[in-house]
């Protein structure tokens, strides 16, 4: 029988990675969409070959890896390039996500995806967990962590699904605005209730 899948998402600097790590420490398999997105453009991968065909060797670093900063510059300037890249990568990412979810063992599995709701990956899940903090706290945390301006952080937040929409779609909300202990106790309660079902 397939293992129940829970989707985990949250905006920038909400602490989704911390929440994911706590679930992992409880012995839960994590399928990480960001990690998959990185792995599918590894040197000699089909996706990287296609990207290099389109943009030439300038898109590669000296070690043969994808120059992510350069690619980001290209796709932010051009909507058709962004669409082309999404059409290439999203089906490959989705396929790998499904493969890893199907191979997962345990009482349940977590699909950790920043764009879980935007990319309709929540359709694969029985429940959606949203990690949430107030927007002001999000801006403060991201600015101190990522060495970017508050204005840039606000732009990133505005480009993501609005907080209110995420919370509406959530089956479970983890309030990560307090202490780590507080977050851990919320996760333990969720874990226990999932084991009991």
Secondary structure, 3 states (H helix, E strand, C coil): CCCEEEEEECCCCCCHHHHHHHHHHCCCEEEEHHHHHHHCCCCCCHHHHHHHHHHCHHHECCCCCECHHHHHHHHHHCHHHHHHHHHHHHHHHHHHHHHHHHHCCCCEEEEECCCCCCCCHHHHCCEEEEEECCHHHHHHHHHHHHCCCHHHHHHHHHHCCCHHHHHHHCCEEEECCCCHHHHHHHHHHHHHHHHHC
